Amino acid sequence: MIKYKLICKACTISFDSWFSSSKEYEKLKKFKHLNCHNCHSINVEKTLMAPSVVNSKDKIVSISKDKKTLKIRNKIKEYQKFIKKNFNYVGDNFASEARSIHYNEKKNTKGIYGDATAEELSELKDEGIETEVIPWFNDKEN
């Protein structure tokens, strides 16, 4: 695993992201699957990062970070459980379903969740349809 500090050229926010390898980052970048969690722009680039050097103090910090990471992961799992219970899963049809709801073609009492590309999210935003990108763990990863 490799962690990169990324910056969105559209809104200038910077954030960290993990990749299985540097090749994986390049592949995702090439196919325009990287997007800003803030503005959904696909204009995201790597920035310089200081290398991590491990010493005995870092091991203690690492253990504390692992506990913090586990706590965050568990909180995300709680959110996922809530979303699955209270929202309708629409899969890859998220963009069209969101448009149907927004333009009142569909009267839906529940909110929806599903999958959308960065391009679809950008188009929805341009149409004034608000969306949120939420970190998601597959059931087999939980």
BELBELHU-V585479 format. One line per field, one symbol per residue. phi: phi as a letter, one per 40 degrees, with the letter a starting at -180 (. if undefined). Layout:
phi = ???
//
This chain:
phi = .bbbcbbcccbgcbacacbcacccdccccdcfccacccbgcccbbcbcbcccbcbcccccccccccccccccdccccccccccccbbccbfccdcccccdcccfcbcbcbcbaibacccccccccccgccbbcbdbbcdccc
//
